Amino acid sequence: MKDFKNIFCALIFCTAFEEIRQFFRMAHKTRAERRKLFASKFQQFNNLATANI
């Protein structure tokens, strides 16, 4: 975390990164199922991200 200016910026980044990682997590899915689900997950994420701006 040395590239962040302070520890709080690193904390915010890590928290947001973990939330996004969990949103896109597709455990116990086959590769084909992941491919099908990824487009819809990405669209949902894009809608969430643009709604908060």
PDB file of N, CA, C and O in Angstrom, chain B, residues numbered from 101:
ATOM      1  N   MET B 101       0.804  -1.192   0.000  1.00  0.00           N
ATOM      2  CA  MET B 101       0.000   0.000   0.000  1.00  0.00           C
ATOM      3  C   MET B 101       0.852   1.264   0.000  1.00  0.00           C
ATOM      4  O   MET B 101       0.354   2.349   0.302  1.00  0.00           O
ATOM      5  N   LYS B 102       2.109   1.133  -0.331  1.00  0.00           N
ATOM      6  CA  LYS B 102       3.017   2.282  -0.274  1.00  0.00           C
ATOM      7  C   LYS B 102       2.713   3.344  -1.325  1.00  0.00           C
ATOM      8  O   LYS B 102       3.147   4.486  -1.175  1.00  0.00           O
ATOM      9  N   ASP B 103       1.976   3.001  -2.392  1.00  0.00           N
ATOM     10  CA  ASP B 103       1.688   3.977  -3.436  1.00  0.00           C
ATOM     11  C   ASP B 103       0.523   4.904  -3.095  1.00  0.00           C
ATOM     12  O   ASP B 103       0.304   5.902  -3.781  1.00  0.00           O
ATOM     13  N   PHE B 104      -0.217   4.583  -2.050  1.00  0.00           N
ATOM     14  CA  PHE B 104      -1.296   5.461  -1.629  1.00  0.00           C
ATOM     15  C   PHE B 104      -0.736   6.578  -0.756  1.00  0.00           C
ATOM     16  O   PHE B 104       0.237   6.379  -0.028  1.00  0.00           O
ATOM     17  N   LYS B 105      -1.354   7.745  -0.834  1.00  0.00           N
ATOM     18  CA  LYS B 105      -0.846   8.890  -0.074  1.00  0.00           C
ATOM     19  C   LYS B 105      -1.051   8.717   1.429  1.00  0.00           C
ATOM     20  O   LYS B 105      -0.228   9.156   2.232  1.00  0.00           O
ATOM     21  N   ASN B 106      -2.158   8.072   1.800  1.00  0.00           N
ATOM     22  CA  ASN B 106      -2.354   7.791   3.222  1.00  0.00           C
ATOM     23  C   ASN B 106      -3.110   6.480   3.392  1.00  0.00           C
ATOM     24  O   ASN B 106      -3.628   5.926   2.423  1.00  0.00           O
ATOM     25  N   ILE B 107      -3.169   6.001   4.588  1.00  0.00           N
ATOM     26  CA  ILE B 107      -3.754   4.699   4.878  1.00  0.00           C
ATOM     27  C   ILE B 107      -5.253   4.678   4.609  1.00  0.00           C
ATOM     28  O   ILE B 107      -5.799   3.628   4.270  1.00  0.00           O
ATOM     29  N   PHE B 108      -5.926   5.810   4.751  1.00  0.00           N
ATOM     30  CA  PHE B 108      -7.368   5.852   4.555  1.00  0.00           C
ATOM     31  C   PHE B 108      -7.741   5.684   3.076  1.00  0.00           C
ATOM     32  O   PHE B 108      -8.764   5.075   2.763  1.00  0.00           O
ATOM     33  N   CYS B 109      -6.930   6.212   2.181  1.00  0.00           N
ATOM     34  CA  CYS B 109      -7.153   6.000   0.752  1.00  0.00           C
ATOM     35  C   CYS B 109      -7.007   4.517   0.408  1.00  0.00           C
ATOM     36  O   CYS B 109      -7.785   3.976  -0.379  1.00  0.00           O
ATOM     37  N   ALA B 110      -6.028   3.879   0.990  1.00  0.00           N
ATOM     38  CA  ALA B 110      -5.818   2.448   0.770  1.00  0.00           C
ATOM     39  C   ALA B 110      -6.999   1.647   1.315  1.00  0.00           C
ATOM     40  O   ALA B 110      -7.443   0.689   0.683  1.00  0.00           O
ATOM     41  N   LEU B 111      -7.498   2.029   2.462  1.00  0.00           N
ATOM     42  CA  LEU B 111      -8.643   1.347   3.068  1.00  0.00           C
ATOM     43  C   LEU B 111      -9.878   1.459   2.193  1.00  0.00           C
ATOM     44  O   LEU B 111     -10.588   0.472   1.996  1.00  0.00           O
ATOM     45  N   ILE B 112     -10.143   2.636   1.671  1.00  0.00           N
ATOM     46  CA  ILE B 112     -11.297   2.841   0.794  1.00  0.00           C
ATOM     47  C   ILE B 112     -11.156   2.005  -0.475  1.00  0.00           C
ATOM     48  O   ILE B 112     -12.107   1.357  -0.911  1.00  0.00           O
ATOM     49  N   PHE B 113      -9.955   2.026  -1.067  1.00  0.00           N
ATOM     50  CA  PHE B 113      -9.734   1.249  -2.275  1.00  0.00           C
ATOM     51  C   PHE B 113      -9.942  -0.240  -2.025  1.00  0.00           C
ATOM     52  O   PHE B 113     -10.631  -0.908  -2.795  1.00  0.00           O
ATOM     53  N   CYS B 114      -9.358  -0.757  -0.965  1.00  0.00           N
ATOM     54  CA  CYS B 114      -9.451  -2.191  -0.678  1.00  0.00           C
ATOM     55  C   CYS B 114     -10.888  -2.621  -0.385  1.00  0.00           C
ATOM     56  O   CYS B 114     -11.313  -3.704  -0.785  1.00  0.00           O
ATOM     57  N   THR B 115     -11.622  -1.775   0.307  1.00  0.00           N
ATOM     58  CA  THR B 115     -13.017  -2.087   0.604  1.00  0.00           C
ATOM     59  C   THR B 115     -13.843  -2.134  -0.677  1.00  0.00           C
ATOM     60  O   THR B 115     -14.623  -3.064  -0.882  1.00  0.00           O
ATOM     61  N   ALA B 116     -13.676  -1.146  -1.525  1.00  0.00           N
ATOM     62  CA  ALA B 116     -14.414  -1.113  -2.786  1.00  0.00           C
ATOM     63  C   ALA B 116     -14.014  -2.284  -3.681  1.00  0.00           C
ATOM     64  O   ALA B 116     -14.868  -2.909  -4.309  1.00  0.00           O
ATOM     65  N   PHE B 117     -12.717  -2.580  -3.738  1.00  0.00           N
ATOM     66  CA  PHE B 117     -12.245  -3.687  -4.565  1.00  0.00           C
ATOM     67  C   PHE B 117     -12.853  -5.003  -4.102  1.00  0.00           C
ATOM     68  O   PHE B 117     -13.256  -5.818  -4.931  1.00  0.00           O
ATOM     69  N   GLU B 118     -12.927  -5.223  -2.802  1.00  0.00           N
ATOM     70  CA  GLU B 118     -13.487  -6.456  -2.258  1.00  0.00           C
ATOM     71  C   GLU B 118     -14.976  -6.573  -2.581  1.00  0.00           C
ATOM     72  O   GLU B 118     -15.453  -7.660  -2.907  1.00  0.00           O
ATOM     73  N   GLU B 119     -15.709  -5.470  -2.495  1.00  0.00           N
ATOM     74  CA  GLU B 119     -17.130  -5.489  -2.832  1.00  0.00           C
ATOM     75  C   GLU B 119     -17.339  -5.844  -4.308  1.00  0.00           C
ATOM     76  O   GLU B 119     -18.221  -6.636  -4.641  1.00  0.00           O
ATOM     77  N   ILE B 120     -16.541  -5.266  -5.172  1.00  0.00           N
ATOM     78  CA  ILE B 120     -16.660  -5.546  -6.605  1.00  0.00           C
ATOM     79  C   ILE B 120     -16.269  -6.988  -6.896  1.00  0.00           C
ATOM     80  O   ILE B 120     -16.908  -7.649  -7.715  1.00  0.00           O
ATOM     81  N   ARG B 121     -15.226  -7.482  -6.236  1.00  0.00           N
ATOM     82  CA  ARG B 121     -14.793  -8.864  -6.429  1.00  0.00           C
ATOM     83  C   ARG B 121     -15.895  -9.839  -6.019  1.00  0.00           C
ATOM     84  O   ARG B 121     -16.142 -10.826  -6.711  1.00  0.00           O
ATOM     85  N   GLN B 122     -16.551  -9.563  -4.900  1.00  0.00           N
ATOM     86  CA  GLN B 122     -17.635 -10.432  -4.446  1.00  0.00           C
ATOM     87  C   GLN B 122     -18.841 -10.357  -5.389  1.00  0.00           C
ATOM     88  O   GLN B 122     -19.533 -11.355  -5.588  1.00  0.00           O
ATOM     89  N   PHE B 123     -19.093  -9.182  -5.968  1.00  0.00           N
ATOM     90  CA  PHE B 123     -20.207  -9.030  -6.900  1.00  0.00           C
ATOM     91  C   PHE B 123     -20.012  -9.904  -8.133  1.00  0.00           C
ATOM     92  O   PHE B 123     -20.963 -10.515  -8.622  1.00  0.00           O
ATOM     93  N   PHE B 124     -18.778  -9.964  -8.637  1.00  0.00           N
ATOM     94  CA  PHE B 124     -18.502 -10.735  -9.845  1.00  0.00           C
ATOM     95  C   PHE B 124     -18.132 -12.188  -9.567  1.00  0.00           C
ATOM     96  O   PHE B 124     -17.901 -12.950 -10.505  1.00  0.00           O
ATOM     97  N   ARG B 125     -18.071 -12.584  -8.307  1.00  0.00           N
ATOM     98  CA  ARG B 125     -17.676 -13.947  -7.962  1.00  0.00           C
ATOM     99  C   ARG B 125     -18.731 -14.929  -8.435  1.00  0.00           C
ATOM    100  O   ARG B 125     -19.926 -14.729  -8.216  1.00  0.00           O
ATOM    101  N   MET B 126     -18.284 -15.979  -9.079  1.00  0.00           N
ATOM    102  CA  MET B 126     -19.187 -17.004  -9.585  1.00  0.00           C
ATOM    103  C   MET B 126     -18.632 -18.379  -9.227  1.00  0.00           C
ATOM    104  O   MET B 126     -18.232 -19.145 -10.103  1.00  0.00           O
ATOM    105  N   ALA B 127     -18.614 -18.672  -7.963  1.00  0.00           N
ATOM    106  CA  ALA B 127     -18.087 -19.954  -7.500  1.00  0.00           C
ATOM    107  C   ALA B 127     -19.032 -21.088  -7.896  1.00  0.00           C
ATOM    108  O   ALA B 127     -20.245 -20.904  -7.998  1.00  0.00           O
ATOM    109  N   HIS B 128     -18.459 -22.228  -8.110  1.00  0.00           N
ATOM    110  CA  HIS B 128     -19.200 -23.447  -8.436  1.00  0.00           C
ATOM    111  C   HIS B 128     -19.974 -23.324  -9.749  1.00  0.00           C
ATOM    112  O   HIS B 128     -21.053 -23.900  -9.892  1.00  0.00           O
ATOM    113  N   LYS B 129     -19.438 -22.595 -10.682  1.00  0.00           N
ATOM    114  CA  LYS B 129     -20.038 -22.467 -12.013  1.00  0.00           C
ATOM    115  C   LYS B 129     -19.048 -22.994 -13.045  1.00  0.00           C
ATOM    116  O   LYS B 129     -17.834 -22.887 -12.870  1.00  0.00           O
ATOM    117  N   THR B 130     -19.573 -23.554 -14.104  1.00  0.00           N
ATOM    118  CA  THR B 130     -18.694 -24.001 -15.182  1.00  0.00           C
ATOM    119  C   THR B 130     -18.243 -22.794 -15.986  1.00  0.00           C
ATOM    120  O   THR B 130     -18.800 -21.706 -15.846  1.00  0.00           O
ATOM    121  N   ARG B 131     -17.256 -22.981 -16.807  1.00  0.00           N
ATOM    122  CA  ARG B 131     -16.745 -21.885 -17.629  1.00  0.00           C
ATOM    123  C   ARG B 131     -17.836 -21.334 -18.546  1.00  0.00           C
ATOM    124  O   ARG B 131     -17.928 -20.122 -18.741  1.00  0.00           O
ATOM    125  N   ALA B 132     -18.656 -22.209 -19.104  1.00  0.00           N
ATOM    126  CA  ALA B 132     -19.741 -21.773 -19.985  1.00  0.00           C
ATOM    127  C   ALA B 132     -20.777 -20.950 -19.214  1.00  0.00           C
ATOM    128  O   ALA B 132     -21.272 -19.942 -19.718  1.00  0.00           O
ATOM    129  N   GLU B 133     -21.100 -21.380 -17.999  1.00  0.00           N
ATOM    130  CA  GLU B 133     -22.055 -20.625 -17.185  1.00  0.00           C
ATOM    131  C   GLU B 133     -21.498 -19.256 -16.817  1.00  0.00           C
ATOM    132  O   GLU B 133     -22.227 -18.265 -16.817  1.00  0.00           O
ATOM    133  N   ARG B 134     -20.207 -19.201 -16.502  1.00  0.00           N
ATOM    134  CA  ARG B 134     -19.580 -17.918 -16.175  1.00  0.00           C
ATOM    135  C   ARG B 134     -19.634 -16.963 -17.351  1.00  0.00           C
ATOM    136  O   ARG B 134     -19.905 -15.774 -17.180  1.00  0.00           O
ATOM    137  N   ARG B 135     -19.373 -17.485 -18.560  1.00  0.00           N
ATOM    138  CA  ARG B 135     -19.416 -16.638 -19.756  1.00  0.00           C
ATOM    139  C   ARG B 135     -20.805 -16.055 -19.952  1.00  0.00           C
ATOM    140  O   ARG B 135     -20.945 -14.877 -20.277  1.00  0.00           O
ATOM    141  N   LYS B 136     -21.834 -16.876 -19.754  1.00  0.00           N
ATOM    142  CA  LYS B 136     -23.209 -16.399 -19.929  1.00  0.00           C
ATOM    143  C   LYS B 136     -23.587 -15.370 -18.871  1.00  0.00           C
ATOM    144  O   LYS B 136     -24.262 -14.385 -19.172  1.00  0.00           O
ATOM    145  N   LEU B 137     -23.156 -15.593 -17.642  1.00  0.00           N
ATOM    146  CA  LEU B 137     -23.530 -14.708 -16.545  1.00  0.00           C
ATOM    147  C   LEU B 137     -22.745 -13.409 -16.512  1.00  0.00           C
ATOM    148  O   LEU B 137     -23.233 -12.405 -15.992  1.00  0.00           O
ATOM    149  N   PHE B 138     -21.536 -13.413 -17.059  1.00  0.00           N
ATOM    150  CA  PHE B 138     -20.680 -12.235 -16.935  1.00  0.00           C
ATOM    151  C   PHE B 138     -21.286 -11.008 -17.607  1.00  0.00           C
ATOM    152  O   PHE B 138     -21.223  -9.912 -17.051  1.00  0.00           O
ATOM    153  N   ALA B 139     -21.865 -11.169 -18.775  1.00  0.00           N
ATOM    154  CA  ALA B 139     -22.442 -10.015 -19.483  1.00  0.00           C
ATOM    155  C   ALA B 139     -23.556  -9.377 -18.666  1.00  0.00           C
ATOM    156  O   ALA B 139     -23.621  -8.152 -18.564  1.00  0.00           O
ATOM    157  N   SER B 140     -24.425 -10.181 -18.089  1.00  0.00           N
ATOM    158  CA  SER B 140     -25.519  -9.619 -17.293  1.00  0.00           C
ATOM    159  C   SER B 140     -24.983  -8.994 -16.003  1.00  0.00           C
ATOM    160  O   SER B 140     -25.472  -7.947 -15.578  1.00  0.00           O
ATOM    161  N   LYS B 141     -23.987  -9.622 -15.376  1.00  0.00           N
ATOM    162  CA  LYS B 141     -23.385  -9.052 -14.163  1.00  0.00           C
ATOM    163  C   LYS B 141     -22.724  -7.715 -14.479  1.00  0.00           C
ATOM    164  O   LYS B 141     -22.849  -6.762 -13.710  1.00  0.00           O
ATOM    165  N   PHE B 142     -22.025  -7.643 -15.602  1.00  0.00           N
ATOM    166  CA  PHE B 142     -21.355  -6.404 -15.970  1.00  0.00           C
ATOM    167  C   PHE B 142     -22.374  -5.303 -16.242  1.00  0.00           C
ATOM    168  O   PHE B 142     -22.153  -4.149 -15.873  1.00  0.00           O
ATOM    169  N   GLN B 143     -23.482  -5.647 -16.880  1.00  0.00           N
ATOM    170  CA  GLN B 143     -24.536  -4.663 -17.145  1.00  0.00           C
ATOM    171  C   GLN B 143     -25.134  -4.163 -15.831  1.00  0.00           C
ATOM    172  O   GLN B 143     -25.378  -2.966 -15.678  1.00  0.00           O
ATOM    173  N   GLN B 144     -25.373  -5.072 -14.883  1.00  0.00           N
ATOM    174  CA  GLN B 144     -25.883  -4.669 -13.575  1.00  0.00           C
ATOM    175  C   GLN B 144     -24.904  -3.740 -12.870  1.00  0.00           C
ATOM    176  O   GLN B 144     -25.301  -2.724 -12.300  1.00  0.00           O
ATOM    177  N   PHE B 145     -23.631  -4.092 -12.914  1.00  0.00           N
ATOM    178  CA  PHE B 145     -22.607  -3.259 -12.278  1.00  0.00           C
ATOM    179  C   PHE B 145     -22.547  -1.886 -12.930  1.00  0.00           C
ATOM    180  O   PHE B 145     -22.437  -0.874 -12.237  1.00  0.00           O
ATOM    181  N   ASN B 146     -22.617  -1.841 -14.240  1.00  0.00           N
ATOM    182  CA  ASN B 146     -22.588  -0.568 -14.962  1.00  0.00           C
ATOM    183  C   ASN B 146     -23.793   0.296 -14.576  1.00  0.00           C
ATOM    184  O   ASN B 146     -23.660   1.507 -14.400  1.00  0.00           O
ATOM    185  N   ASN B 147     -24.955  -0.323 -14.447  1.00  0.00           N
ATOM    186  CA  ASN B 147     -26.144   0.427 -14.041  1.00  0.00           C
ATOM    187  C   ASN B 147     -25.990   0.970 -12.619  1.00  0.00           C
ATOM    188  O   ASN B 147     -26.374   2.107 -12.342  1.00  0.00           O
ATOM    189  N   LEU B 148     -25.431   0.161 -11.726  1.00  0.00           N
ATOM    190  CA  LEU B 148     -25.203   0.620 -10.347  1.00  0.00           C
ATOM    191  C   LEU B 148     -24.199   1.770 -10.307  1.00  0.00           C
ATOM    192  O   LEU B 148     -24.389   2.747  -9.582  1.00  0.00           O
ATOM    193  N   ALA B 149     -23.144   1.647 -11.083  1.00  0.00           N
ATOM    194  CA  ALA B 149     -22.088   2.657 -11.080  1.00  0.00           C
ATOM    195  C   ALA B 149     -22.600   3.980 -11.667  1.00  0.00           C
ATOM    196  O   ALA B 149     -22.276   5.046 -11.143  1.00  0.00           O
ATOM    197  N   THR B 150     -23.373   3.930 -12.714  1.00  0.00           N
ATOM    198  CA  THR B 150     -23.862   5.169 -13.318  1.00  0.00           C
ATOM    199  C   THR B 150     -25.011   5.775 -12.529  1.00  0.00           C
ATOM    200  O   THR B 150     -25.233   6.984 -12.606  1.00  0.00           O
ATOM    201  N   ALA B 151     -25.750   4.964 -11.767  1.00  0.00           N
ATOM    202  CA  ALA B 151     -26.845   5.486 -10.963  1.00  0.00           C
ATOM    203  C   ALA B 151     -26.332   6.310  -9.788  1.00  0.00           C
ATOM    204  O   ALA B 151     -27.029   7.202  -9.304  1.00  0.00           O
ATOM    205  N   ASN B 152     -25.116   6.015  -9.327  1.00  0.00           N
ATOM    206  CA  ASN B 152     -24.577   6.703  -8.176  1.00  0.00           C
ATOM    207  C   ASN B 152     -23.815   7.972  -8.528  1.00  0.00           C
ATOM    208  O   ASN B 152     -23.323   8.666  -7.639  1.00  0.00           O
ATOM    209  N   ILE B 153     -23.717   8.274  -9.788  1.00  0.00           N
ATOM    210  CA  ILE B 153     -22.966   9.485 -10.191  1.00  0.00           C
ATOM    211  C   ILE B 153     -23.834  10.701 -10.126  1.00  0.00           C
ATOM    212  O   ILE B 153     -23.376  11.803 -10.428  1.00  0.00           O
TER     213      ILE B 153
END
